[in-house]
Amino acid sequence: MHLIGKQDVDVFTGVLLNDSTGAMFAAGETVLFSPSAKYYLAYEQPDGQDGATIRLYDVKGGLLWKGFNRLLSADGKNIVADFESVSWTKDDKLIAEYEDRNNRHKVILTRDKEGNWGWRE
């Protein structure tokens, strides 16, 4: 795979090009593949937005989840904390770290029984 950066109107983003097949997939300006290469996380930066948008895709380019590079309140209106790092575990789980009042926290992006994605401790 090759990451090709592009500016799409007001969004700094990119596409992934599979050099074996010629297929192109949605991506971002930065892409992080899971250890098994079944998933990838893409960061893109809309012009004027405070912070990056992150998207979780399956390896075929199917969008699984979209959110911000931060933890939001339950109503989605307030920023609780900005993520200091987002990384994959060995078993393809996405973990984000943030600091709150000098305490470090980790949250995992998971899907509940109803199929809704969210950051959970």
N, C-alpha and C positions, 0 to 999 in steps of 0.2 A: 504494500500500500504506500501511496505517496500522498502527502498532505499538500494541497495547493491553496494558498491563501487568496482571498478576494475581498473586495469591498462591495457589498450589495446594498446600494442606496446609502442608508445610514448605519449599516451593520458591518463590523469588521468580523469576518467569518472565513470559511473555507470549505473545500470538498475533499473527499478521499477518492483517489483513483487507484483501482486495482490494476496493477500493471500486467497481470496474467490474463484477465478477462476483458479489460477496458471498461468495466462497470464503474460508475461514479455514485458516491453516497454523500448525503448531507454530513457536514462535520462542523468545525469551528476553527478559530485561529490557533487553538491548542487542542490536541487529542491525546487521551490516555487510554490505552487498551488494557483490559483485564488480563490477569495472568493466563487464563485459558484461551484468550483472544475471542471469546464468545460475545463480549460486550465492549463498548467504548464510551467514554465520557468526552464530550466536546464543550469547550468554552467559546463563547462569542461575546462581543462587546458592542451593544447598540450605542451609537453616538449619542451622548448626552445622558445616558443611564448611569447612575451611580452604582458601579459594580457589574460584574459579569453575569450573564445568563449561562446556565449549564444544562446540558441535555444528555440523557442516557439513551443509547441506541443498542439494538442487537447487532450482530456482525453483518447482517444483511441490510442495515440501514434503517430498520424499523424503529421509530421513536417510541420509547417506553415511558419516559418521564421528562418533564421540563420544569426547571425552577431557577432560583437565584443562588449565587455563591455566598449565601448567608442563611442564618436561621431566622425565620419570621415568627411573629406571635400567632396564636391559634386562629385569629381572624384575618391574618395575612396583611395587616395594615402597618405593623411596627417591626422594626429591626431589633431582634434580640441580640444578635452577635454576627460579626463577619467571620467566615471560616478562614482559619490560618493555613489549613492544608486539607486537601481531599485526596485520598489514596485508596488503592485496592488492597484487600486482604488476599491471602493465598487461595481462598475459596470463592473468589469473585464477588465479595461484598464490598460496597462502597462506604468508606468511613470518612467523616469530616471531623476536624478538631477545631475547637474555639476556646477562648478564654473569657470568663465571666467573673468579675470581682476577684481577680487573681487566682481563680480556680480553673483548672483545665478540664474540659469535657470532650467526650467523643459521642457522636451520634452515627447511626447506621441507616442508610437508605433502604427501607424495606417496604414490602407490599402487604397490606392486611388481607383478611378473608374476603372482603368485598372488592379487592383488586386495586385499592387506592394506595398510591405511593406516598411515603412521608419519611422524614428524619425522626428516628426514635432512639432513645437511650437504651 
